[in-house]
Amino acid sequence: MLAEIISGLSIGSVYVLLALGFTLTLGVGDMVNLAHGATVVAGMYVVYTLVTALGLNAYVGVVLAGVVCALLSAVVYVVAIVPSRSAGGGHNLQVVYTLVLSSLLVIIFQLVWGGQLVGLPFRQTEPWRILGVPVDPARGIAFFVAVALSAVFMVWLRYSFSGRLMRMTGRYTEGAYAIGVPVQWVFVAVFCLGGAMAGVAGGLLMTIQPVSPTLGFGFLIVALIVSIAARLSMFGVVLVGFFYGIAQAVLNSLIDPSLTSVVIFVAFLAILSIERVVSTTSNRARRA
Amino acid sequence: MNVLHRTSTKWLILVVLAGAAFALWPLVGRSVAPTLVNGLVVLFFAYAWNIVGGILGELALSSMLFWGIGSYAMVLSLNAGTGMVLPILGAAVVCAVLGAVIVRAAAALGLTGLYLAVFTLIIYEIAAASVTAIELIGRNEGIIIYELTSVDLAAYLLLGLVFIAIAVNLGILSSPMGRRWLSIKDDATAAQAVGVRVGRERMIAYAISGGLTAIGGGVQAYYLGYAQPETALGIDLLISGILAVFVGGAGTVAGPFIGTVVVFGLEAVAINLSTDIQTSLYAQILQYVVAFAIIWMLSARKGARRGVVGLIKRMLRRISGRSTDPTAAVEEVHVTRAEIAELAKPPAPPSDVPPAVEVIGVSKRFGGLEVLKDVTIAVRPGEIVGLMGPNGAGKTTVCNVITGVIQPDTGSVRVLGDDVTTIPTPLRYTRGVARSFQAARLFTSLTALDNVLVGGANRTRAREVLEEYGLAHVRATAGAQTFVRRLIEICRLVAADKPVLLLDEPLAGLTADQQALVLQSVERLAASGCAVLLIEHLIQSIAPVCHRLIVMADGAVIAEGLPAEVLAQEQVVDAYLGAPLEGAS
């Protein structure tokens, strides 16, 4: 059980990072990016290619994955977000556009890297021992990197000038525009930063698991569930993300792995409805 | 052009096309048939999805669940020897119910827009994930039909289904139901205020769409001879279908067809030229890019949701020289101004007539803010009552309490003598309470005529009223100017002929001439026996037409009586101008 929890913590930390990126785009920028999962996969392939073709260190690859995915997100922004905003279609058009782009990316992955599962070359390493449990060092490093980046991101968004500027521009767009903030560029920055976080999360994932073109959809669902269950609060995302990772690892060891996601999704819907029932009944009680 | 607009012409075209398609199908070569069948699958799916995604305008992503249920039901039933009809009908019924349940659950959770899309996406994911855990339906490998299926029969079935799906779309769009669904897409709150029962309509739409989708899944499985997660629950079909709807024109009859031809046509050609997997992937990329480019170009302007169909309509109008500019209406309205000179205020009804609408002792709190304090208001048939007061006095809240948008904490609302306090908004409309909104809320997907019809008037009456107000030639309502919007809304009220009318600031943003015309129609409505509650803060404008004035301040009624008396009262002047300071003079 302890082994599962530790492995859940490491995967959960990556979920936190990718869900933070999604929450930044949706919560701060009010933009929907359903290509977020595919962006994670793009990050994975970047690391895979750099390591296998150029022999680079995987963690250098992780940094470059962030850069590449930021650029990729800039393209997504221009192709999907800009036209949906100018058409006044709101979220619905963004959902359609980014969903299509997501499928397009899957096809491109298939063309470039083939449809098979591929992984980094196996390397014999001495496992770390945590509480007597052997832990793959790659998982340990992924955990620490993801936690550190998430912490830096949250502190930066909350306290730095540029972080506050982003939040204020998202909330009072017209006011920001009126005082000379280059609003359009701030939104581009928000979107690309979200993408970069997905890319880094993908890069870290690549060090601990193989990749195939269609994995992205699963990561998208993770991002959606975590950030909506957390009601777009950054601290909430941290809690729910870790919980998601641990629940997944533990359930996988207890039941048929293909049922794990079913259980988690159903639990998510149940939590949503319970929350709704509680809030409506408490409203009614207050009225009475 | 006009002939094309007639519904009977559309049905005729559909029947001719269906006949032609069935007659020509045997000529289709063996090599091309599989590609065409794939196209028919996308086409059918697009039409089934258009019902909810296009007409109702909601991004429901759970459709593949219904498709999957249909597919697996077909294979299981054939293998069990229970034939084709049972699984088709069974799955259709099950999925219709399931669709209704899903949208009911989403409504109970208060999910709209993006969150509705995510909710349905996760329901789809639950289905896709659980399929791989069920032994009965072969997990990842799927299940095959043991007996030999007839590919030709399947193709004809699919062809027939496509036309049935088009017929369903056409039937919905040319009926009051389609009008109601489009009005929900534009503005659900305003739709409720004109008597549209949003919850019920949504359930019907999801049920029809879900049932149809299941049938398509079943026939596809019969055609393929198997059902497996990739075909029965793959996301590719969903995305192609949605793309086709958006490219062609969401919520139109021709849209999904045009969209499928554009989206799928390229891929079909490429697949027929080569069987190489690489080529088909490039073809898919090409398909998405072209579709995207089309949506992109169309979305350069607002209202792009109508896709290629919208573009064609705009071009046709430009060629035929018909004006699409709704401002043209105003000039003609000015002609009727001659009548305004004789403002004949109808006499006030005798005081023993029972009120048509009553608000009795209503209070309402929002948290710590008491917005209504024991408010009592009554309006008799044929009476025009002005409800005045400074901003934040609670005028609009009274209006919302009468229409049922807001539930009062205490007190009751009566319409024509019946207590309606607990009755939902759409039913209050059918009982006789009609309202106009502060900023005229038109349904911009509907024409001017449909905007009047959605209020429940019959066609002849609606045309008559539009003619009377000089709006007979106005078609499109998107982008109409304030006065035209206001007039269309008034036409809806006039044509609907409801005994109780609530007009929320009907004069806002109008010139003096336009105000006079609006007030004149208010008087005519009262003369025909309507009880009119006129909410305004332009005192001078409305005082002459009102039989009584009621003044509110800080959520309470502070004065009530004949206009001249009320306006002379000190507390009324204070409420508007502020009380004079002690000692100041």
Interface residues (C-beta under 8 A of the other chain):
Chain A: V32 V79 P83 S84 S86 A87 G88 G89 G90 H91 N92 L93 V95 V96 Y97 L99 V100 L101 S103 L104 I107 I108 Q110 L111 F217 I221 L224 I225 I228 D256 S258 L259 S261 V262 F265 V266 F268 L269 L272 S273 R276 R287
Chain B: G57 L59 A105 A108 L109 G110 G113 L114 Y115 A117 V118 F119 L121 I122 I123 E125 I126 A129 S130 T132 A133 R139 I235 D236 I239 I242 L243 F246 Q278 L281 Y282 Q284 I285 Y288 V289 A291 F292 I295 W296 S299 A300 R301 K302 G303 A304 R305 D409
